[in-house]
Amino acid sequence: MNISVELCAPEDKSIILNLYPLYLYDLAEIRKVLPNAYGVFEDTDDYKTLQEQTALFDIWWQKENVLFPYLIRVDGLPAGFGLIATPPYLVDESEYMMNEFFVMRPFRGNGVGEQAAIELFNRFPGKWMLFTTPTADNLRTQHFWRKTLGNYAPGLYKETDEELPHFGHCKVFRFESGGIR
């Protein structure tokens, strides 16, 4: 199994845009949210189609060297994505934030997510923050981050429950990446 993590070029952004509704669908089960009146997972009825919703993502390809959209592939097939933000898009004093991280279900449970996350951490040495839903419905993701960070930064990551601006109550993980190991 060949796992690659590549910065997603504008000509390939449709791949992340295709994966994003699957990510929101997974989150809906965890966060107990329903789609809007048009079947789109958004907080309002302002978006009637996935095409309208995906226009929000153009910013990830417009803020070069500030926002970093990464595509995760397994044996050349799209398997997920990692969206990394830097200032001014952070909610604390960290240098990097894993804004979104997603691995499709067929690729879960065999090290794809952990390898991809570690590759991303290594590309950006410094102070990191990531967050997830803190509820019992999200224990699998919480376990994933504890295991991944426990292997990556054993004894060096900090886990807290916090209110984050724009995101609400979250389980927050902070650690420092030393770069390529």
Stockholm file with secondary structure:
# STOCKHOLM 1.0

chainA/1-181         MNISVELCAPEDKSIILNLYPLYLYDLAEIRKVLPNAYGVFEDTDDYKTLQEQTALFDIWWQKENVLFPYLIRVDGLPAGFGLIATPPYLVDESEYMMNEFFVMRPFRGNGVGEQAAIELFNRFPGKWMLFTTPTADNLRTQHFWRKTLGNYAPGLYKETDEELPHFGHCKVFRFESGGIR
#=GR chainA/1-181 SS CCEEEEECCGGGHHHHHHHHHHHHHHHHHHHTCCCCTTSCCSSSTTCCSHHHHHGGGGHHHHSTTTEEEEEEEETTEEEEEEEEECTTSCSSSCSEEEEEEEECGGGTTTTHHHHHHHHHHHHSCEEEEEEECCSGGGHHHHHHHHHHHHHHSTTTCEEEEEEETTTEEEEEEEEEECSCC
#=GC SS_cons         CCEEEEECCGGGHHHHHHHHHHHHHHHHHHHTCCCCTTSCCSSSTTCCSHHHHHGGGGHHHHSTTTEEEEEEEETTEEEEEEEEECTTSCSSSCSEEEEEEEECGGGTTTTHHHHHHHHHHHHSCEEEEEEECCSGGGHHHHHHHHHHHHHHSTTTCEEEEEEETTTEEEEEEEEEECSCC
//
